[in-house]
Each structure stands twice: as structure tokens, then as C-alpha cells.
Amino acid sequence: MARWASLIEERRRERPVLVIDAGDFSVSPETPFREVKNRYFFSAMRLLRYDAVGISGRETAAGLDVVLADARSYGIPLVNSNILTRSRKRPAATTSVIRELGGTKTLFGRRGATRIGIFSVALPGFIYRSGPNVPKTYYVVDPETAALEAVRTLRARGCTLVVAVSHLGWPASLELARDVRGIDLVLNGHRSHKATYEERIGSTAVVDTGDNEHSFTEVSVTFAGDSLLVTSADVCAIAVRNPGDPRFLELEEKYMTEMNRLTHGASARKNIR
């Protein structure tokens, strides 16, 4: 993440940038030293300044209420449009976010900025199978139905670019692009390709972001009249050549120090017993 952060900061000096994560990042409740790992992971996400992070099965398995509370405390924008709480019959998380990029900052907001809407949907099976109590706690709306509503809402709020974070798998992400008009870019989670891969479905670009931790996908979007030019590339090789961001290197060092202390302490207590 330290090298990824360096590349992101380099890009931010060149052009407007959004940082989006497909999600599925949470560790299970049984993970040793879970609180410590979450604390450092969320601290790193805050330093990266994520614009949107999707939600899927790992988050519901870890306890979505807990994950959402932790994310809020660190200012991490988790989004999902099709997971509802059964008790209150309302969205379990923020359904979408809107970001404005470019333009000129004035006292009355940004002039000439591009208004971008981001939403996320997950496959019902991924959620329901994530834990025995999850189906009792959450209801998952059909992803295409939720996507139609998200697109309608975001377009009504003036978004000229709509991005869907799809935890549906590659074939279903292609179907989402085919069946739901108004999505400009689909970022697919639950990857099928080991490297960044892109297909066009009509006017929608569908990007498979590649294998976890072994690829870092950069998607460039350019307006050309009424059309969008979308290109995607795996820039992991470029990122790893960068020096690590000092803030992340310091965070990593603190994490390793704390984890070593905890693991050695746990081993000592085990030997005493």
C-alpha cells in the first residue's frame, strides 16, 4: 500500500483522481488480533483518501454494523445499494456517493466540475452465505433493480458519470451493463482475470480489476463530446518501482512492532500454561 499511495499522490499532482475499492476487505471475527489489524488497515485507507468502498460478503460475515461503525470513525465511505436491514426495511449502508472533480473552486462551490456518482451492488448469494445469522438480519434486493434506482437517483442529482462497483462476478457484471442503461463504468469485484481486463457493452465499459494484491488497476475516463473514452491498465509494475509513501512506511513499522509484541506475548502466556 505504501507504493500504491506514492503512485496515487503522483497522479493527484497530474490530474483529478478518484480512489475506489471494490470491498470484500474485512477479516473474520475469529482472526487473531482483529482489532489491531482493523485499526491499522482503516488508518491506511484514511491516508489513501478513498472516495468509495464497496460492501460484500466479508463485511457482512465480520458484522456489518461493526464494520460500518469503524469505517465512519475513520471517514471511510462504505457504499451499497441493495442490502437492507430486515428489522427497519431500509438500506444497511449509504447507498451511493457523489464526488465533484476538476473545475475551479469558488465561494459558491466548484464551477465546471464533473459530477460523478458511485454506487455498489452485491450478489445475494455472496451475502446470504457469509454467515448463519446474515439471512435473518439482512435482505438483499435484486441487484439490477437496485442499480436502476441508483442510476435514476444519481442522474437526477446531476451526475454526468455513473460508476457501479459490482460484487456480482464477471458474467453478471456484463449482464448489469447490458440490462441497466445509464451506467458508464462497471468495476467488477470477485475477479475472473488475473490481470486488468476490459470489455465494452454498448456505451458501458466493464473492467475486471485483476487478482487481489497482484494488480493495481487504473481507469482513465475522458469526455469526447457526448461520448466517453475509457481506458484501463494494470499499473502495479509502475507502483512497485516507486519509493513507498513515508506516511505508510511509518504506519507499517508501527503495525509490525505492535504485532510482534502481541504475538510474542501470546506465545509466552501459552508456554506458561
MOQUI-V596951 format. One line per field, one symbol per residue. burial: I if it has 16 or more other C-alpha atoms within 10 Angstrom, else O. Layout:
BEGIN
burial->???
END
This chain:
BEGIN
burial->IIIIIIIIOOOOOOOOIIOIIIIIIIIOOOOOOOOOIIOOIIIIIIOIIIIIIIIIIIIIIIIIOOIIOOIOOIIIIIIIIIIIIOOOOOIIIOIIIIOIOOOOOOOOOOOOOIIIIIIIIIIIOIIIOIIOOIIOOIIIIOIIOIIIOIIOOIIOOOIOIIIIIIIIIIOIIIOIIOOIOIIIIIIIIIIIOOIIIIOOIOIIIIIIIIIOOOIIIIIOOOOOOOOIOIOIIIIIOOIIOOOIIOOIOOIIOOIOOOOOOOOOOOOOOOOOO
END
